[in-house]
Amino acid sequence: QVQLEESGGGSVESGGSLRLSCVSSEYTYGRYCMAWFRQAPGKAREGVAAIDSDGGTSYVDFVKGRFTISLDNTKNTLYLQMTTLNPEDTAMYYCAEDPSDSCHAELTSDATNLAAWGRGTMVTVSS
């Protein structure tokens, strides 16, 4: 069972930047995908960005142009570079992994089918 661990969260002022990391316990062979989701207090979980083993990426509209997802296979690490943060970005951020390319489609669903999830890292943006 793959284990994922997020880090890099913290408190930042509006307009600031953060880079989140997600380390996978295992190297995944073959086709796979990883994604970032977030859940704000009192709200449902929502997709943020996804990347597959071919390097294909997708983003939800409210982060396009501000967030960048990337993958370093040599370090088994997924990243989310976040810029121009605003208070609406305050949430617990989770990474997920699946041995498929379904992460892109799962960004707009409840994503319950993704195989592995981390415990999250909290991002707080103050105005």
C-alpha positions as CSV (number, residue, x, y, z in Angstrom):
1,Q,0.0,0.0,0.0
2,V,1.5,3.3,-1.1
3,Q,1.8,5.9,1.6
4,L,1.7,9.6,0.9
5,E,3.0,12.4,3.1
6,E,2.3,16.1,2.4
7,S,4.4,19.0,3.7
8,G,4.9,22.7,3.0
9,G,1.7,24.1,4.4
10,G,1.7,27.1,6.6
11,S,0.4,30.6,7.1
12,V,0.9,33.3,4.5
13,E,-0.5,36.7,3.7
14,S,-2.7,37.4,0.7
15,G,-0.7,37.6,-2.4
16,G,2.0,35.3,-1.1
17,S,3.3,31.9,-2.3
18,L,3.8,28.4,-0.9
19,R,5.1,25.2,-2.3
20,L,3.5,22.0,-1.2
21,S,5.3,18.6,-1.4
22,C,3.9,15.1,-1.3
23,V,6.4,12.2,-0.9
24,S,5.3,8.7,-2.0
25,S,6.6,5.7,-0.1
26,E,7.1,3.7,-3.3
27,Y,8.1,4.2,-6.8
28,T,5.2,3.4,-9.1
29,Y,5.9,1.5,-12.2
30,G,3.8,1.8,-15.3
31,R,1.0,4.3,-15.9
32,Y,-0.1,6.3,-12.8
33,C,-1.4,9.7,-11.8
34,M,-1.3,12.0,-8.9
35,A,-3.4,14.9,-7.8
36,W,-4.0,17.7,-5.3
37,F,-7.3,18.2,-3.6
38,R,-8.3,20.6,-0.8
39,Q,-11.0,21.0,1.8
40,A,-11.9,24.3,3.4
41,P,-13.5,24.3,6.8
42,G,-17.2,23.5,6.5
43,K,-16.9,22.8,2.8
44,A,-16.7,19.7,0.6
45,R,-13.5,18.5,-0.8
46,E,-12.6,19.8,-4.2
47,G,-10.0,19.0,-6.9
48,V,-7.1,21.4,-7.5
49,A,-4.7,19.9,-10.1
50,A,-3.6,16.6,-11.5
51,I,-0.6,15.1,-13.3
52,D,-0.1,11.8,-15.0
53,S,3.1,9.7,-15.6
54,D,3.3,11.1,-19.1
55,G,3.5,14.6,-17.7
56,G,0.0,15.6,-18.7
57,T,-1.5,18.2,-16.4
58,S,-4.9,19.6,-15.6
59,Y,-6.2,22.3,-13.4
60,V,-9.5,23.5,-12.1
61,D,-10.5,27.0,-13.2
62,F,-10.0,28.8,-10.0
63,V,-6.2,28.0,-9.8
64,K,-5.3,28.3,-13.5
65,G,-2.4,30.7,-13.9
66,R,-1.7,30.7,-10.1
67,F,-0.8,27.1,-9.2
68,T,1.6,24.7,-10.9
69,I,1.7,21.0,-10.4
70,S,4.9,19.0,-11.1
71,L,6.3,15.6,-10.5
72,D,9.9,14.6,-9.7
73,N,10.1,10.9,-10.4
74,T,13.7,10.6,-9.1
75,K,12.4,11.7,-5.6
76,N,9.0,10.1,-5.8
77,T,7.7,13.6,-5.0
78,L,4.7,15.6,-6.2
79,Y,4.7,19.4,-5.9
80,L,2.2,22.2,-6.0
81,Q,3.6,25.6,-6.4
82,M,1.0,28.2,-5.3
83,T,1.3,31.9,-6.1
84,T,-1.0,34.9,-5.7
85,L,-2.7,33.2,-2.8
86,N,-5.9,34.6,-1.4
87,P,-8.0,33.9,1.7
88,E,-10.3,31.6,-0.4
89,D,-7.4,29.3,-0.8
90,T,-7.3,28.5,2.9
91,A,-7.9,24.8,3.2
92,M,-6.3,21.4,4.1
93,Y,-4.5,20.2,1.0
94,Y,-4.3,16.5,0.2
95,C,-2.4,14.6,-2.4
96,A,-3.7,11.4,-4.0
97,E,-2.2,8.7,-6.2
98,D,-3.8,6.1,-8.5
99,P,-2.4,3.4,-10.8
100,S,-4.3,4.9,-13.8
101,D,-4.8,8.2,-15.6
102,S,-8.1,8.8,-13.9
103,C,-6.9,11.7,-11.7
104,H,-7.8,14.3,-14.3
105,A,-11.4,13.2,-14.4
106,E,-11.5,12.8,-10.6
107,L,-10.8,16.5,-10.1
108,T,-14.5,17.2,-10.7
109,S,-15.9,14.3,-8.9
110,D,-15.8,13.1,-5.3
111,A,-12.6,11.3,-6.1
112,T,-13.4,8.3,-3.8
113,N,-11.9,5.9,-6.4
114,L,-8.4,7.1,-6.1
115,A,-6.2,4.5,-4.4
116,A,-4.0,6.4,-2.0
117,W,-4.4,9.6,0.0
118,G,-2.1,11.6,2.3
119,R,-3.2,13.1,5.6
120,G,-3.0,16.6,4.4
121,T,-1.1,19.9,5.1
122,M,-2.9,23.0,6.2
123,V,-2.7,26.3,4.2
124,T,-3.9,29.5,5.8
125,V,-4.0,32.7,3.9
126,S,-4.8,35.9,5.8
127,S,-6.1,39.1,4.2
